Amino acid sequence: MKSVWRQPLFLIGFGIVAFFLGGSYVFEWIFGNVPKQTFFIEENGRAVEGPPISPSWMHPLGTDQFGYDMLAKIMLGAKYTILAAMAVAALRMLIAIPLGFVIGTYFQRQRTWINALIDPIHYVPMTIFAVLLLTPILWMPEEGFSTTINERIIFQVIIMALITVPIVATLIGNEANLLYHQEYILAARTLGASRRRIIIRHLTPQLREKMLVLYGQQVVESLIIFAHLGLLQLFLGGTDVDYDPMFGDPPKSISFEWAGIFGNSFQYLQGAPWLPLGPAVSFAIVILAIAAMIEGYTRAMNGKVKLTKRKKMAFVSDETIEWNQQQLKSKLILLKKDMTASK
Amino acid sequence: MKGFFKWVVQFVVALISILLISGAPQLITGFQKGELLWEEYIETLQFHMKSLWDFRDLSVDYYIGRGEVRQVPVFPQLFENISYSLQLLFLALAAAIIIALIGTFITMLLSEKSRSRVKLIFYFLESFPDILIILLAQLTVVVIFQQTGVLVSKIAVIGDDKIYWLPVLCLMILPMIQLYRLSMLTFEAEERQMYVELAKSLGFGKAFILFLHIFRNAIISVFFQSKKTMWFMLSNLFILELMFHIPGIMYYMSENLSGILFLVTVLSFFLPVFLLYSLGEWYFIRRMSRGGAAL
């Protein structure tokens, strides 16, 4: 695992995610959880600009229509959005990995059928699923919520995790099944290894790298679904709806999470483009950071499978093996040179 | 025959699961109050089935402003919106496939080193969120309009006119990048096959081998793996229609998502795409089993 920390791509990605997450808590600790509000900007005693105020040194990302500082809102909201996406992905993997292993191990014959039945999910837009199932939880009914914000967040995370479990589980099942055709697993089975042992000793270490990559992709997917839901006014932890027929406020997000900031500000695109751009760019930065982490991780792990510690099996010492490898390498280089010279 | 039976089962199971999910909000609402609303759930399902059965006079609720409900018949009014959505989807899909394949051809002709650089760039481009791409596209149009007074394309649909090329462009970009990366992977895997070596040693040119041999074999694998892209595109279409105010099917959904509307929407996308993919699979599998191309 040490070499992951030497991959620049991984480090950059990790740094950015850590900055947003850690920064979010530090920011709240220093400035409190209410963003600074500016009602107008004065110049020589005259008000020159009212909210939404365009970006300046005082408000690097401008302010929203009520004068709240956008940068503060984004920093305060970062932790909710990122942690929720990570939780969704983690829960999804926790359910899908055992299921996938079971499909790949015990249902090998029925696998084509399982695949065929899961396959049509690919033709149904996920966001619509999410919207249908989450509206009764997140959209405030006229008489107010009957659940607490924590309950709603937990419900939302569970539902979002469950939605794509079938697809992720069959994906893992197919990967596991590929491994069953490998010679060393055939050998292990011939030697009498039980299925449980094969799962623990062979599948888990072989697939660990792929699972982590898959986890990263799931985090990215959940982030994107959060953004989509935000556009539909379904915010993390519930949407506060004002049912006043005359002067109803627009639907509000309860926390400052990014989906809410984005969903509320999208309509200001033409008049005040910094409003929707701020959260959208933050989404993009975090997603790119995770992509960089995935790429760095795969580069570090390329070809290396981390096995649990086991007894040494080799009959020759490490130095001998290393020397052999070096010899082989130099021979190959010579051979390659020969070939290019003769071309 | 066995394949056809399997296809029918697949189709029926998919339809039943979509129907079961369409009533799920009832269950979730009940669950929040701590009670199981099984009877209501089954009643909703029955109602949905009954309304789907006489689909000719099927209609969905549409909220105008606050509280006012208008009934919108599915045929012909909603059908028009659906066909507009589908047009956008398939136009973007076709454009994405064509550009991705052309891009793959060009990159495959490059040297190994520059290829890996191009691939890294596209890896990061792929992870751009769709909302940002649409936002940037709309902003660009606004800025161009403010600077030069030329309206490149409308960024929102007002009234009855339809806009095509900007939404298609926005919808196309991300699937194109995904397909490009996918086909690069399969083309490169295919390039390491023995028959390519053989063709090279026989003195055929790189472009010739690429087009005549690798392409034929790789395209099958690309097709089978492109389902994920399709899936992703469907969600994108949804967001795109919202952001462009496109009077497609999604427009009704953002106002009020009833079980019936969910069914109509999902089915109107599921049926054509499912048929398309089934046909494609049938064709490619037949071609493969004839021994025309090895996977």
Chai-1 contact restraints between the chains, C-beta under 6 A:
chainA,res_idxA,chainB,res_idxB,connection_type,confidence,min_distance_angstrom,max_distance_angstrom,comment,restraint_id
A,A116,B,Q10,contact,1.0,0.0,6.0,A-B,restraint_1
A,L117,B,V13,contact,1.0,0.0,6.0,A-B,restraint_2
A,P120,B,A14,contact,1.0,0.0,6.0,A-B,restraint_3
A,H122,B,K227,contact,1.0,0.0,6.0,A-B,restraint_4
A,H122,B,W231,contact,1.0,0.0,6.0,A-B,restraint_5
A,Y123,B,F270,contact,1.0,0.0,6.0,A-B,restraint_6
A,Y123,B,V273,contact,1.0,0.0,6.0,A-B,restraint_7
A,Y123,B,F274,contact,1.0,0.0,6.0,A-B,restraint_8
A,V124,B,V266,contact,1.0,0.0,6.0,A-B,restraint_9
A,V124,B,F270,contact,1.0,0.0,6.0,A-B,restraint_10
A,P125,B,L234,contact,1.0,0.0,6.0,A-B,restraint_11
A,P125,B,S235,contact,1.0,0.0,6.0,A-B,restraint_12
A,P125,B,F238,contact,1.0,0.0,6.0,A-B,restraint_13
A,M126,B,S235,contact,1.0,0.0,6.0,A-B,restraint_14
A,T127,B,S235,contact,1.0,0.0,6.0,A-B,restraint_15
A,T127,B,F238,contact,1.0,0.0,6.0,A-B,restraint_16
A,V131,B,L257,contact,1.0,0.0,6.0,A-B,restraint_17
A,L132,B,L257,contact,1.0,0.0,6.0,A-B,restraint_18
A,L132,B,F262,contact,1.0,0.0,6.0,A-B,restraint_19
A,L133,B,A24,contact,1.0,0.0,6.0,A-B,restraint_20
A,T135,B,L257,contact,1.0,0.0,6.0,A-B,restraint_21
A,P136,B,P25,contact,1.0,0.0,6.0,A-B,restraint_22
A,P136,B,I28,contact,1.0,0.0,6.0,A-B,restraint_23
A,P136,B,T29,contact,1.0,0.0,6.0,A-B,restraint_24
A,T147,B,Q32,contact,1.0,0.0,6.0,A-B,restraint_25
A,I224,B,P129,contact,1.0,0.0,6.0,A-B,restraint_26
A,A227,B,I131,contact,1.0,0.0,6.0,A-B,restraint_27
A,H228,B,I239,contact,1.0,0.0,6.0,A-B,restraint_28
A,L231,B,L242,contact,1.0,0.0,6.0,A-B,restraint_29
A,L232,B,S254,contact,1.0,0.0,6.0,A-B,restraint_30
A,P245,B,R66,contact,1.0,0.0,6.0,A-B,restraint_31
A,Q270,B,V142,contact,1.0,0.0,6.0,A-B,restraint_32
A,P273,B,L139,contact,1.0,0.0,6.0,A-B,restraint_33
A,P276,B,L135,contact,1.0,0.0,6.0,A-B,restraint_34
A,A280,B,I131,contact,1.0,0.0,6.0,A-B,restraint_35
A,A280,B,L132,contact,1.0,0.0,6.0,A-B,restraint_36
A,A280,B,L135,contact,1.0,0.0,6.0,A-B,restraint_37
A,F283,B,P129,contact,1.0,0.0,6.0,A-B,restraint_38
A,A284,B,F128,contact,1.0,0.0,6.0,A-B,restraint_39
A,A284,B,P129,contact,1.0,0.0,6.0,A-B,restraint_40
A,A284,B,L132,contact,1.0,0.0,6.0,A-B,restraint_41
A,I287,B,S127,contact,1.0,0.0,6.0,A-B,restraint_42
A,I287,B,P129,contact,1.0,0.0,6.0,A-B,restraint_43
A,L288,B,S127,contact,1.0,0.0,6.0,A-B,restraint_44
A,A291,B,S127,contact,1.0,0.0,6.0,A-B,restraint_45
